[in-house]
Structures are given as structure tokens and as C-alpha cells.
Amino acid sequence: MIPAAAGTPQNSGILIPVIYSGKMLKKFYERTVVAAIANTEYEGEIKDKGDKVVIRTVPDIEVFDYVKNSQLSVQLPETGVIELEIDRAHYFNFLIDDIDKFQSDLDFGERWTADGAEKIKKRQDTVILGDIYADAASYNQGATAGKITAGFNLGTAGTPLALTKDNITDFIVDLGTVLDEQDINDEMRKLVLPAWAVALIKKSDLKDASLAGDGTSILRNGRVGMVDRFEIFQSNLLSSVVDGANRAFNAIANHKQALTYAAQISKMETKPAESSFGYFTRTLMVYGYKVTNPDQLVHAYIRKG
């Protein structure tokens, strides 16, 4: 701090309020894979950590065989509920000295905030992508995936499925067929792959410029393009383990309704520092997630072949 003469006020540390707009939430979503592959329709119903969202489910309606002159059977449908706990929270909190702010030719506070949002995104995607794959239905994973045929090898512990540029297309088609055997809608299908698997797509017979979609999407949120009804995303945050001599990855394919996700920037504020001339900038992100339909989620245990 620049000293002031004895007996005079220290005015060099005047605090100027800083207001961040809601654009930060938009930027956060543009950078996250999870928000792109999940159902987010319950977003506005949360305010803070500890909240709970009660989701009402549609009952399975029974169809009866009709026999003339017989009494009609009657079903009494019962609506169930799924509870989405808002039980995760991440934050950042940094101090900016007033003199540094006034003397700098850069608005570094906004840059630091943007970097904090990026770090929260990475933490959140790592948590969610590293957890949800285990909730896939038993028919949708393993060496005998496929509810009807049990005819698709998606890799198992000890023997991850080896992918190459020659079989990557067949692999994606198989993932789609596994969902088909569960009667999952063709629309809103998502697939998240590690960078090396996306590179195999680009080297395969699908290596067409149109694969990448628009010119900015990959830079925004990892979106690669469409293959066999899947919107494909690239992420380095998928869970992986060392399995024997290989690193194996837990890739996921899903319909958007398989995963419910809700996030809220519950606090975004600047606060004057008590012991110095400056202010704290801090943001708290709270969220919750749940696999609400395991039949719509596929887990593939893969390695680079």
C-alpha cells in the first residue's frame, strides 16, 4: 500500500463495487459437456445446496387383450417420484488489491473469474462423468450387451474393448443398436469419447469435413458432430484406470433423458477485504445430478488399439 502522510486519510484504497452479469452462467454451459448431454429442465427449481427436486415419473400403462362380451380389465396407474438431491458445491474465492486494479491496463479480475468458471466446469465434469457410467442398466454394458440379443461386446474389466480407426464406426453403430434394443428414441442421443477415440473417427472412413458441424462448436464444449444418430462430444475428463498394460476409459452413450442435472450459481459477489484495501471475488456453484433412467445409458469400457 502507498503510504499517506501522518494524520491524513488513506484514500488510495477507495472500494469500487464490481458487478458480474448472468453471462457467466451462459459461458459455464458453453464449456461443459455434462450440461449438453443431460436433461436440465429442473434448473430453475433450485436455490442452494441442500435443496431437493422431486421429479414425477410417468407410470407404465398396461395394454390388455380384448375379448368380446367380456368385462374390461382396469388399471389404476400410480405416478412415482424421483428425488434429485442438490448435494454438490464448488467455489472459488480470490483477492484483488485496489492499487493493482487501478494501475493495471488489463481487466484481470474478469479474466480470473472466467478461469475460475473453467476450473469449476472441469471439477464438475470430472465428478459426474466419473460416476454415472456405473449406473447403466446391466443390458447396456459388458461383453454381452444388448437386451434382446446379448450380442455386443462393450468391454469388461481385464479385457477393455480395443478401438482402432477400422472398427470405430462399427463400435458407434453397436452402441446405437444397444439403445435400439431398449426401444430408446432416436432423437437426443449423446456419446462422450476421449480425445484419442475422436481422433480415430477423423481417421476412419468418416473423415469428412462435414463431421465437425459448425466451425466453433468443438472449441465451445467438445461437440464433434453426428454419427449414427449420436451427437458426439470429446472430453478429457472421462474416468480412466490402468488395466494391465493399457489405460482403459469409461465412455458413455445415452439419451438426454437418462441423466437429470441441475446447477445454479447461487452466489456471485464481491466483498471488501477487511484487513487490506481490496476486495474478494467469489462464486459458489451448487448442483445435483442423477441417472433417472438406466435403460437409456450405455457404458463402454474401451482402450486405444
LOTI-497595 format. One record per residue (C-alpha): residue number from 1; x, y, z; residue in three letters. Coordinates in steps of 0.2 Angstrom, whole numbers, plus 2048, in hexadecimal, padded with zeros to 3 digits. Each point is the difference from the previous one (the first is absolute). Example, Ala and Ser with C-alpha at 12.3 -4.5 7.8 and 13.67 -1.06 7.14 Angstrom:
BEGIN
  num    X    Y    Z  residu
    1  83E  7EA  827     Ala
    2  806  811  7FD     Ser
# end
This chain:
BEGIN
  num    X    Y    Z  residu
    1  800  800  800     Met
    2  806  812  7FC     Ile
    3  803  809  810     Pro
    4  7F7  810  805     Ala
    5  806  80E  80A     Ala
    6  7FD  7FF  813     Ala
    7  7EF  806  805     Gly
    8  7F9  800  7EE     Thr
    9  7F3  7F3  7FA     Pro
   10  805  7F1  7F5     Gln
   11  7F6  803  7F0     Asn
   12  80A  7F6  7F4     Ser
   13  7F6  7F1  805     Gly
   14  7EE  806  7FB     Ile
   15  7F5  7F0  7FD     Leu
   16  7F7  800  7F0     Ile
   17  7F2  7F3  7FF     Pro
   18  802  7F3  7F2     Val
   19  7F0  7F8  7F8     Ile
   20  801  7F0  7F6     Tyr
   21  7F2  7FD  7F4     Ser
   22  7F6  7EF  7FE     Gly
   23  80B  7FD  7F0     Lys
   24  80B  7F6  80B     Met
   25  7F4  7F2  801     Leu
   26  7FE  800  7ED     Lys
   27  813  7FF  7FE     Lys
   28  800  7F2  80D     Phe
   29  7F4  7F6  7F6     Tyr
   30  809  803  7F0     Glu
   31  80F  7F8  807     Arg
   32  7F8  7F1  809     Thr
   33  7FD  7EF  7F8     Val
   34  7F4  7FA  80E     Val
   35  7F3  80E  7FD     Ala
   36  800  7FC  7ED     Ala
   37  7FC  7ED  803     Ile
   38  7F4  801  80E     Ala
   39  7EE  805  804     Asn
   40  801  812  808     Thr
   41  7ED  804  800     Glu
   42  800  801  814     Tyr
   43  80D  80E  800     Glu
   44  7F5  80E  807     Gly
   45  7FA  7F6  80F     Glu
   46  810  800  80A     Ile
   47  807  80F  80A     Lys
   48  80E  7F8  80B     Asp
   49  809  7F1  806     Lys
   50  7F4  7F5  80A     Gly
   51  7F1  802  7F4     Asp
   52  7F7  7F2  7FA     Lys
   53  7F6  7FE  7EF     Val
   54  7F2  7F4  800     Val
   55  7FE  7F9  7EE     Ile
   56  7EF  7F8  7FC     Arg
   57  802  7F1  7F4     Thr
   58  7F3  7F9  7F3     Val
   59  7F9  7EF  805     Pro
   60  801  7F1  7F4     Asp
   61  7EF  7FE  7F8     Ile
   62  7FA  7EE  7FE     Glu
   63  7F9  7FA  7F0     Val
   64  7F2  7F3  801     Phe
   65  7FA  7F3  7F3     Asp
   66  7EE  803  7FC     Tyr
   67  7F4  7F2  800     Val
   68  7EE  803  7FA     Lys
   69  7F2  800  80D     Asn
   70  80D  7FF  80E     Ser
   71  802  80D  80F     Gln
   72  80E  80C  7FC     Leu
   73  80F  800  80C     Ser
   74  804  810  808     Val
   75  811  807  805     Gln
   76  803  80D  80E     Leu
   77  810  809  7FA     Pro
   78  80B  806  80E     Glu
   79  80C  80E  7FD     Thr
   80  811  7FE  809     Gly
   81  80C  80D  805     Val
   82  813  802  7FE     Ile
   83  809  80B  80C     Glu
   84  80F  80A  7F9     Leu
   85  80B  806  80F     Glu
   86  80A  810  7FD     Ile
   87  80E  7FA  80A     Asp
   88  810  806  7F7     Arg
   89  808  811  801     Ala
   90  811  807  7F9     His
   91  806  812  802     Tyr
   92  80E  80C  7FD     Phe
   93  805  80F  80B     Asn
   94  80F  80C  7FB     Phe
   95  806  811  806     Leu
   96  803  80F  7F5     Ile
   97  80A  80F  807     Asp
   98  7F9  810  7FC     Asp
   99  810  808  7FA     Ile
  100  804  7F1  7F5     Asp
  101  7EF  803  7F8     Lys
  102  802  812  7FE     Phe
  103  811  7FF  7F9     Gln
  104  7FE  7F2  7F4     Ser
  105  7FC  802  7EE     Asp
  106  7F6  7EF  800     Leu
  107  7EF  7FB  807     Asp
  108  809  7F2  808     Phe
  109  7F2  7FD  80D     Gly
  110  7F4  7FB  7F2     Glu
  111  80D  7F4  7F9     Arg
  112  803  7F8  810     Trp
  113  7ED  7FE  802     Thr
  114  7FF  7F7  7EF     Ala
  115  80F  7F5  805     Asp
  116  7F7  7FC  810     Gly
  117  7F0  7FB  7F7     Ala
  118  80B  7F5  7F4     Glu
  119  807  7F7  810     Lys
  120  7EF  7FD  807     Ile
  121  7FA  7F9  7F0     Lys
  122  80F  7F4  800     Lys
  123  7FD  7FB  812     Arg
  124  7ED  7FD  7FD     Gln
  125  803  7F6  7F0     Asp
  126  80D  7F5  808     Thr
  127  7F4  7FC  80E     Val
  128  7F1  7FC  7F6     Ile
  129  808  7F7  7F1     Leu
  130  80A  7F6  80D     Gly
  131  7F1  7FA  808     Asp
  132  7F0  7FE  7F5     Ile
  133  807  7F2  7F5     Tyr
  134  7FE  7F3  80E     Ala
  135  7EE  803  800     Asp
  136  7FD  7FA  7EE     Ala
  137  7F3  7F1  7FF     Ala
  138  809  7EF  800     Ser
  139  7F9  7FD  7EE     Tyr
  140  80A  810  7FB     Asn
  141  812  7FB  805     Gln
  142  80C  7F2  800     Gly
  143  805  7F2  7F4     Ala
  144  7EE  7FB  7FD     Thr
  145  7F7  811  7FE     Ala
  146  7EF  801  7F7     Gly
  147  7EF  7FC  809     Lys
  148  7FA  7F5  7F2     Ile
  149  80F  7F8  7F8     Thr
  150  80E  802  80D     Ala
  151  80B  801  7F1     Gly
  152  80B  80F  802     Phe
  153  811  801  809     Asn
  154  802  811  808     Leu
  155  80F  7FB  80B     Gly
  156  803  7F9  811     Thr
  157  80C  802  80E     Ala
  158  810  7F7  7FB     Gly
  159  7FB  800  7EE     Thr
  160  7FC  812  7FA     Pro
  161  7F9  801  7EE     Leu
  162  80F  805  7F5     Ala
  163  7FA  80E  7F3     Leu
  164  809  804  7F0     Thr
  165  7FC  80B  7F1     Lys
  166  7FA  7F0  7F8     Asp
  167  7F3  7FB  80D     Asn
  168  7FB  811  807     Ile
  169  7F1  802  7F5     Thr
  170  7FA  7EE  804     Asp
  171  802  804  812     Phe
  172  7F5  810  7FF     Ile
  173  7F3  7F6  7F6     Val
  174  800  7F2  80E     Asp
  175  7FD  80D  80D     Leu
  176  7F1  807  7F6     Gly
  177  7F9  7EE  7FE     Thr
  178  801  7FD  813     Val
  179  7F5  80F  803     Leu
  180  7F5  7FA  7F2     Asp
  181  7FD  7EF  809     Glu
  182  7FA  80B  80F     Gln
  183  7F4  809  7F4     Asp
  184  808  810  803     Ile
  185  7FB  80F  7F6     Asn
  186  80C  804  7F1     Asp
  187  800  813  805     Glu
  188  80B  808  80D     Met
  189  80D  7F2  800     Arg
  190  811  805  807     Lys
  191  811  7F8  800     Leu
  192  810  806  80A     Val
  193  811  7F9  7FB     Leu
  194  812  804  805     Pro
  195  80A  80A  7F4     Ala
  196  809  7F1  7F9     Trp
  197  7F0  7F7  7FB     Ala
  198  7FA  810  7F7     Val
  199  810  801  7F7     Ala
  200  7FC  7EE  7FA     Leu
  201  7F0  806  7F9     Ile
  202  809  80E  7F6     Lys
  203  80C  7F3  7F9     Lys
  204  7F2  7F3  7FB     Ser
  205  7F5  7FF  7F1     Asp
  206  7F6  80E  808     Leu
  207  80E  80D  7FE     Lys
  208  7F5  80D  7F8     Asp
  209  801  813  803     Ala
  210  7ED  800  803     Ser
  211  803  7F5  810     Leu
  212  805  80E  80A     Ala
  213  7F0  80A  7FE     Gly
  214  802  813  803     Asp
  215  810  808  801     Gly
  216  800  804  812     Thr
  217  7F7  7F2  809     Ser
  218  810  7F6  804     Ile
  219  808  80F  808     Leu
  220  7F1  803  80A     Arg
  221  7FB  7F0  809     Asn
  222  809  7F1  7F7     Gly
  223  7F2  7FD  7F4     Arg
  224  807  7F6  7F1     Val
  225  7F1  7FD  7F5     Gly
  226  7F3  7F2  7FC     Met
  227  803  7EE  7FC     Val
  228  7F2  7F3  800     Asp
  229  7F3  80B  809     Arg
  230  80D  804  80E     Phe
  231  806  812  803     Glu
  232  812  7FD  805     Ile
  233  80A  809  80D     Phe
  234  812  800  804     Gln
  235  806  800  812     Ser
  236  810  7FE  809     Asn
  237  7F7  7FE  810     Leu
  238  7F9  7EF  7FE     Leu
  239  804  7F3  80E     Ser
  240  80F  7F5  7FC     Ser
  241  80B  7F3  808     Val
  242  80F  7F6  7FC     Val
  243  7FB  7EE  7FC     Asp
  244  80E  7F5  7FD     Gly
  245  80B  807  7F3     Ala
  246  7F3  80D  7FA     Asn
  247  7F7  80F  806     Arg
  248  7ED  7FD  7FE     Ala
  249  7F3  80D  7FF     Phe
  250  7EE  800  806     Asn
  251  7F7  807  7F1     Ala
  252  7ED  804  801     Ile
  253  7F2  800  7F3     Ala
  254  7EF  806  805     Asn
  255  7EF  808  7FC     His
  256  7FF  811  807     Lys
  257  7F2  7FA  80C     Gln
  258  80B  7F3  808     Ala
  259  809  80D  80B     Leu
  260  7F8  80F  809     Thr
  261  80B  80E  805     Tyr
  262  7FD  811  809     Ala
  263  80C  80D  804     Ala
  264  7FF  812  807     Gln
  265  80C  80D  803     Ile
  266  7F9  804  811     Ser
  267  80C  80D  805     Lys
  268  80B  80C  7F5     Met
  269  806  80F  80A     Glu
  270  80E  80C  804     Thr
  271  804  804  812     Lys
  272  80C  80D  807     Pro
  273  80F  7F9  808     Ala
  274  800  803  813     Glu
  275  813  801  803     Ser
  276  806  808  7EF     Ser
  277  7FA  80C  7F3     Phe
  278  7F8  7F4  7F3     Gly
  279  7F2  7F4  7FE     Tyr
  280  7FC  7EE  7FF     Phe
  281  7F8  7F9  7F0     Thr
  282  7F8  7EF  803     Arg
  283  7F3  7F5  7F8     Thr
  284  7F7  7F1  807     Leu
  285  7F9  7F3  7F4     Met
  286  7F4  7F3  807     Val
  287  7F9  7F2  7F6     Tyr
  288  7F9  7EE  800     Gly
  289  7FE  7F2  7F4     Tyr
  290  7F8  7EF  7FF     Lys
  291  7FF  7F2  7F3     Val
  292  7ED  800  7FF     Thr
  293  7FE  7F3  7F3     Asn
  294  80E  7F2  7FF     Pro
  295  7F9  7F8  7F1     Asp
  296  804  810  7F6     Gln
  297  813  7FF  805     Leu
  298  80D  7F6  7F8     Val
  299  811  7FD  808     His
  300  80F  7FB  7F5     Ala
  301  811  7FB  807     Tyr
  302  80C  804  7F3     Ile
  303  813  801  7FC     Arg
  304  80A  807  7F1     Lys
  305  804  7F1  7F5     Gly
# end
